[in-house]
């Protein structure tokens, strides 16, 4: 499901980029995908731990993942539109870091929700309630950027016919010149798959191989988010100083090394230490990947 969703995101995201012609379309699609993604996530509370709920669960997870990932198309474009290239690295890193802070706070609330004892655990209701919690978190903290876009004046990108056939062909021909960028985007597709696998299967690995309880898995996720957020901030300054490619290569090398070590270790403490070290390079590679695009294309090609 994760792979299939990523393929759809890649296809729809490319088409969506061609019709993002200004503030109005940015805020429309951003609001649309955040809303649908949030509703899909909240609806997961209806899914019970029974085989008959497998198909609806896959559908809701796929729809929610698709909407959230696609929302990054108009969202990431704002970095190029409103931030000078020389500050794109640290701005992107700060945004990722703050995002991880929000993730940690949400996970802490979820942990309290599960451990409180006030909510019955029949059919894992206490765990299922974390779905509307995450959805509400997304909607509440996604709303300010949509409101901010409504308050912005029109930009030079607000052109009629921006997505017309003639101009679209012209833009495609211009984009074809960025051969290095296309190689990067294809590589980033595989990178995104790998990072998704890290977050998706990291907890599964911790529970199945090292015997983590539900609470320990949540603490593990909190630790990864903290380390990723901490790593993102200095990565942003290194990005602006040495370039995003430098940050990406160093981060990938450390991620690969950490992954190899995790594959051979057997004790829980070492798994914790290496995983936290690995997490410190997730934030920088995500942030630098976004700033690389922002620094490499013209403003009307950012989407």
C-alpha positions, 0 to 999 in steps of 0.5 A: 500500500505504501509503495502504491501510494507513493506511485500515485503521489509521484504521478498526481504530484507532477500534474498538480505542479503544472496547475499551481499558478499562484496563491489561490491555487496553492491555498485551495489544494493545500486546504483540500489535501489537509482536510481529506487527509485529516478526515481519513485519519480520524475515520480510522477510529472505526477500524477494529482489530478484526480481519474483516476491517482489513480492506477499509483500513488499507483504503483509509490509510492509503487515502490519508497517506496520498493526501498528506504526501501530495499536500507537500507539493504546494507546501514545499513550493512556498519555500522557493516563493517566499524564501531567498535561496541563500536562506533556504537551507536553514529555513527548510531545516527549521520547519522540519525541526519544528514539525518534529517538535509537534510530532513529539508533543502529539506522541506524548499526548498519545502516550498519556491517552493510552496509559491513563486507564480512563479509556477502556482498552476493549477492541484497543479503543485507547489505541484507536483514539490516537487516530482522531488525535493525530487528525485533529493535530494536523487540522489545527496546525495546518489551518494557520498556513492556509489562513496566512495564504488567504491574507497574502496579496497576489504574486507574479505567479497569479497569471491567467492561463498559467496552466494552458497547453501552450505555456505548459509545453513551454515549461515542460521543455524548460524543465527537461533541461534540468537533467541532474534535477530529474536524476535527483527527483527519481533518486528522491522517490526511492529515498522517500520510500526508504524513509517511509519504511524506516518510520513504518517498520522501525516500530514493527522491528522494535516490537517483533525482534526486541520485544518492545511493548506498545508504550516502548514503541511510542517512546521509541517513536518520540526518541526518533522524532527528537533526534531527527529534529535535533539533527535537522537544525545544524544540517540547515546551516551546513546546507547554506554553507556547503550546499544541500548535496553535501548534507544529503551525501553525508546524511545518506552515508550515516543512514546506510552505516546505521542501518547495517549496524541495526541489521546485525545487533541483538541487544535492546540498548544498542538498538536504542543507541544506534536508532537515535544516531540514525534519526539524527540524519533523517531530518537533514536529508529531508530538509536538504532535499527540499532546499536543493530543489528550491535553490536549483529551479526558477520560481515559476518551476518550483512546483 
